[in-house]
Amino acid sequence: MKILIEGDPARYDRYSPHLEIQKTAEVVFVPRGADQETMLKNGWDAEVLFVDAISRVEGDLIRKMKNLKMIHSEGVAFDGIDTVAAREQGVYVCNNKGANADAVAEQAIFLMLALLRAGISGDAAVRRGRQIEMKERRMVEGITELGDCTVGLIGLGDIGLAAARRLAAFGCRLCYYSPHRKSPELEEKYGLEYLPLYRLASVSDIVSLHAAVTPETQGMIDEAFLSRMKRNAYLINTARGELVDNQALRAALIQGLIAGAGLDTVAPEPVTADNPLVDLPESCRDRVVFSPHLGGITTGSFRRMHRTLWENASRISRGEKPVNIVNGL
């Protein structure tokens, strides 16, 4: 079996599960973002293709790789892969569903606390020798505890549920929106209340995004949604930047329509300094906390994801069906 990997050999070495398939397969690496010519030159005859979670795999490439049986995202996302073309060619598309749920949920809560406790501006104040000034200002402005917040979760898959478990421990009131309402038993288990999207926007102190990017969800956090949020509410995005209309969020921050935002993901990636959500006026810059899309890239997540990659390659080598198929085969 030949396996083509679009990614960093050092990362694959670090998180290797050391399975038998790794000893017997022919493994070829190409750099992340390699063009089609490079992919075909090195792996036209590959049976398995491992790709970065945000990579693009076009239908034309899939059709030209005549031996291809499986495309596997290294992570959870797979929206850059032409799943329709893969299905037409009988090629499985798989992801690492749920592997980074706990890690991303932790990142979401980190961003919530960083905003509520003025983590960035507080750190800067102490470094400038203005600790008492900052402390006194915050006492006058007030500091909201996370447990006193109503948190609205948009999307209730593995990551949304992992966030709900953690937020419940803080004592938060939890509500959620998803295209399909969950069972009464699950709602009761996690203490969740289902709300329509705009109602969730209007009652939440914190809105946390955990939805996949689809034609229906792309840009869903737009002017209409943001205008319904409380002025003292925060937006958290540890899902995908494409869920947010950048210009609408920029305007909401500048105009003070919401209190701030915690963003682990910003579109497009790589995020540049002139991105409208990065290049903000001084007046609102401190009300946004960024992290560099590292919510799901913990050591534990990578170990779980790489084991699934290689176990699925083993299944393909044995003529078996892989797990975590996302294109309906």
Disulfide bonds with the S-S distance in Angstrom:
none
